[in-house]
């Protein structure tokens, strides 16, 4: 063990329930994957694609559903051949396989008890075809990522689930998830042009291939004959055919798509239809080709409030008749819970209990057609019974993009916001059903009565235009009485939906574990029997996803319900939805924010000192704490703002010894000396061969804890100029604060122009808005150095010093403070606040802290003449820019300085995180892999960002020279020949 390695026991929970949870991982599971399964799969796929430790299995045991099942092993195949090999192994050894992508499933479809296959990590990519009219998409690609690419072509995918930021294309197709606008005409079943599937036998079928049927017949003759026989059997039964057609006039994802037998004429066409909505029980979707839809950019949206749920439901047909693309319903519980979401009016918390809102949206390709929609929509309003119980309610239509975005943010946060406000320790159930739209009001009344009768105060929302409602229930899965109450409710709810309304028990979330026992209730024995026969035909060995769609156990929905132990307050509201995962820099390396919380909850389930707890603690230090970038972009992605990065920083503090804290505090107190020493060290290092420095530091990291010894990277630049440019306080329009990182590290070696500080001073002067650099900036810092590592006392020392200094420099806040590194801007503007004395908090309130990007784009650029431009530029928005919301300003500067600008679709936090990329270079390499591939696919004239350490990280990742956008602005506006 390296020197100064922290004690894993320092992270052992201090407070936990008196009794260990009944659903805890047993001591027998502490060893992880058992033999020979472990050795067999390691030999089959290699160690990088097989996860066997108990910490790996636990973090994959939970998804967004109320269920929890521990896999025996997790594998990460990267090719269809490797998937086929896993399936062959399962067939030969009598094992079972479940595919998991984003884990945003609400019904347990992404959980397995044997071999779990991660089909997200190695399966990402979008290929635009036919000028955007079609797109070939890998299954691990998020809907948001796909739509971001398609938007440049004026196109969009049909399915638009609320979880688009996290859910993947493969999961959406496998569940036939639809969303706000897809209904029954824009969903995956209607818009998937073709797909490539790996069948349970290992046969690979590309349904678009001209000879696909011939190939399938040669490889799987019994399958082809069986599919055609089932087709004939269904078509020969007129009553069954009519029933199937009628069931799909509503949104319906319960069971298998029996209409595929009616819509397809050949085995391959039938198979294509059956794969949609099959929840991974028929095969692996390795590639999907979509027919895309036009992206209508003219939008009209309104949020209208009604006195009750039935009153709102009664208004839905009126908006449908007016041509609304989306009519979304939110009940009072949903509206009140959504105040946790940033941007939602605070007074919604005071809405009366029965208040219900409809979010109505019209979209059109041009102004003329939108105006026609607007006239029709306005004509509806006088016919409605609207209320305005709080001041923020306007009950009007708007075209303002910001307002529209805030409405949709509230609506899409339904599950997470309501779930985040549930009582601590309770499990969240999400149900999803559909009734004929003209009976929506009646169904709402019946649902409310049923909830009351069973003692639930549920939250209700949904796609009202399509008669599709969602509701949430919270109960304690550890209390048998609560489980019995839930069971009684589910039985009554399913019977009500089927027998009273002839509705769909699952409209868009797929059958899953919680509705599988009720499948026959909805479809009847004849149709359900056909589904069982179809499963037997396609998967005769029963390898794929047993019990996910078909289950003969009448209590299957009560099996595997997960307890939700109380954890640290910052993370306790987490419902494990997974929205945070795509943005996390470590999601392809170690753990994600959700998994960090999932692992913590398992520790709480365990008795103190158990073998499982010991193994989890051993892994948690590196996998969760050390490799967290601490960038807190998870907070931005989480609808209720859970900041797992802050929790990891708190854990870092918890692991520190008293001596470490004292040393850190001394560095803050004497930072002027530390800063000078750091600059001298960088200068000395610049004279030594990179290979020697890298070897030396790697050797030291084997002796001393790696988190204390950075690894030298060739991308690290030389020292900054010793002297800052001279400036005058007289007539200055702002105080310019060169961040310590820019006082220590110089620009790229290839850069021959002015330093960043010289550039900021020069462009400000050219714009007629000169800046002043105080002479005593050395020895001050934004405190992020200590904040990111959890050194709280040192953080407090520097936080108070910088605020006092800034208050003096700015004349008590009379001038803005311009900061030239986005992370430092964030630090001074926001992150220092909790560490300030009461007096200094008052001083801080008087400060105006401005990022240099904002200063340049909003104050300087309008006054500057662009004299020369680069041909092309690619930008890297940092995580701090996302927090500060100044990515648009970065784009504005880049677009002013270059003819062509790319913001990579896969851009996210680079994971360099100050010095974390030097302590764990693998974090940056993993975090930037997809962005680097996008950037290096061609050459660009300029590579721009606005944070020196992130620029170093991106240079390391791409081999390209990144620099501040302000340096490029200075070059573009420099008088003379440039």
C-alpha positions, 0 to 999 in steps of 0.5 A: 500500500502506498504511503499516506493512503487513507483508511477505508474505514473513515467512510464507514457510515456513522449512523444506520438502522438498528437492524440490517435490511432484509434485502441486503447483499448477503455475506456470501456475495462479498466475493463477487462473481463466483467461479467458474462464471468469472474465469469463463467470461474473463477468458471469453471477453478479457478483463477490461470487459468483465466486472466481477467485484461486489462493488461492480455488481451492487452498482448495477443492481439498481435502476430507476425502478422500484426493484433491485436484483443483484447480477452475478456478473456484468459484461461490456461487449463491444461488438456484435460478435462479442454479444453473440459469444456471450449468448452462446455461452449462456445457451451452453451453460444454462444461464440467463442474460439481461441487456442494460443501457441507460438504466432509466427503466421504471419497471425493472427491465434493466435488471437481471439476476445472472449475466447483465450486459452493459450495452451503453458504454461501447455502443454510441454514435449517430450517422446521418443519412439522406440529408437527415431524413434517416439516421443510423444510431447505435443503441447506447446513444441518448435521445438528446445526443441523437437529436442534437446531431439531427437538429443541424439538419432540421430533423428530429426523432419521433419518440421524445420521452421526458428522460431524453437527456439520459435514456438511450435509443436502444432502450427507447426502441426496446420499450417502444417508449414514446413521450410527450408528442409521439402518441401512436403515430410517431413512436418507434414502431412507426418510425424505425425503418430497419434494425440490426438484431443479434438473436438469442441463437447468435444469428445477426439479422439486418432487416434492411438487407435486400436478401435478409429473408433469404439469409434468415431462412437459411440460418433459422428455418424453424423460426421463419416457418413459425412466424409465418404460421403464427401470422396465418393463425392470427389472420384466420381469427377475425375476432382476434385480428379486430381485437389486436387492431383495436388495442393499438388505437391507444398507446399500448406497450403491454406485452408483445406487438402482436400487430407485427404479425398483421403489418409484416408480410415476411418473417423479417418484416414480422421480426422487425415489428416484434423487436420494437417493445420486446424489452430485450427478450427477443434479441440485442438491437445493435443498430437502429435506422430511424425515419426522422421527422421535420423539426418544426421550429416555430413554437407556441406554448401555454400553461393553463391552470384549472380548479381540479383534475377532472376540469383540466381533463375535460379541456383536453379534447378542445386543444386536440381539436385546435391542433395541439401537438402536445397537451401535458397534464400536471396535478397539484402534487406535481406542481407543488413538488416541482418548485424544487426545480430551478426556474419554477416559480416559488409560489407554486408551492402555495397552489391549492391541493386540487389545482391542475395545469395543462401544458399545451404546445403547437409547432409549425414549420413557418409563421403562417401556419403557427399563426393559424394554430394561434388563432384556433388556440385563442378561440379555445380559451374563453370556453375554459374554466381557468383559475389564477390562484398565485401571482405567477399564473398568467394563463396565456400563450407565449413564444418566448424560448426561455419561458417555454423551456421553464415550462417543459423543465417543470413537466419533465421533472415529474418523476424526479421532483415528486420522487425527491419530495417523497418521505425519506426511506420510501420506495417510489412506484411509477405507473403508466396507463392509457384510456380512450382520450374522450374518457380521460376526465372520468378516468381521473375521477376514478383514479383519485377515488381509488388512491384515496380508498387505499390511502395513497396521495399520489401525484398525477401527470401525463400525456393527456392528448393521448389519454395517457396518465402517469402517477407516482406512489411512495411506500415503505418496501420494508413494511409488510403492511405497506407492501400489502396496501400496494398490492391491493391497490395494484389489483384494483387499479389494473381491474379498473383500467381493463374492466371499466375503461378497456385501457392499456396497463402500460402505455409507454413504459413497457410491461416490466416486472410490475405489470407482467402478472396482469398481462393476461387480465388485459389481453386475455388467454388467447392473445397472451398464449400467442405471446408465450408461443412467440417467446418460445419460438424466438428464444427456445432456450429461454436465455433472454430476460426471463420474467421481464415481460412474461411471468406466471407468478401472480405476485411477481410485482412484489418480488425484489422491491428495494428498500431505500435506506436514508443516506447523507442529506444531499443525496437522500432525495435521489430516486436513482433515475440516472439523469446524472449519468451522461454528464458525469466524467467518470461514467465510463471509468469507475462510477456515476453519481447514481452509482455512488449513491447506490453503493452508499445505500448498500453500505447502510443496508449492511450490518456494521463490519460485514464482509460486504461492507468491508469490500464496498469500502475498499473500492469506494475510495478510488471508484467513487471519491478519488475519480469524481471530478467534483465538477458538480455537473450532476447537479445541473442534470438532476431535476432536483439538484442533487450535488453528488460532487459536493458529497464526494468532496465532503468524503474527501474531507472526512478522510483527511487526517488532522495533520493533512488539514493543518498542512493544507491550511498552511498552504492557504495562509502562505499562498504567495510563497506556494505560488512562487514555488509552483511557478519556479517548479514549472519553469524548472520542469520545462527544462527537463525531458518530458519522458524523464519527468513522466517516468519519475512521477510515475515511480513516485506515485507507486510509493506515495498515495497517487492522490498526493503526487501528480503525474507529469504530462507532456501537455503541461506548458511552461511557466507564465511570464513573471510580470503582469502587464502594467495597468492604471486604476484611473479610468478603469471600467473593471478590475481584472483578476488574473487567476493563479493558474494563469499566473503560474502556467503560461500559454501553449508552447506554439503560441507566440503572441501576448500572454492571456493577461496581456490579451485581456488588457489589450482587447479591453483597451481597444474597446474603450473599456480599460481594466486594472490589475491590482498589484497585490493579486499574487498570493490570492486565489479563488479557493477552488484548490482546497475546495475541490479536495475537501480541505475546509479550513484552508478553503475558509482561509482563502475564501475570506481573503479573496472576498476581502481583497476583491471588495477593496480592489473594486471600491466596495463593489463599484467596479466589476471583477473580471476573472480570466478562468471560468472555474475561478469565476465560479469559485469567487461568485458562488463556491466561496459563500458557505465558507465566509464569515457573516461580515464577509458574506455582506461584502460578497453581496456587493461584488459583481463577479464577471467571467472574462467570456461574458466581459468580452462577448457582452462588453467588448465585442460590440465595440471591436472591429474584427480585422481577421478571422480563422477559417474554422474553430472548435470550442470546448465548453467547461463545466464551470461555463455550464454552471455559469451559463456562459457557453453562449458567450463562448460561442459568440466569441468563437463565431466572431473570430472564425468562419465555421465553429463547432461545439462538439455534440459529445462535449462535456466536462473534461475531467481535468478538474484543476489537477485531478487530470494529473492525479488520475489521467485516466479520468480525463482520457475516459471523459474526453474520449468521444469528444476527442474522436469528434474533434480529431476527425478533421483539422481545425484552425483554432481550438478554443476554451477559457480555462487553462487547466481544461485547455491542458486536459483537452490538449492531452486528450486530442493532441491539439493546441487549445487556448483561451478564446480571448487570445483568439479575440485579441488576434482577430482585432489586433491592428496591423498585419496581426 
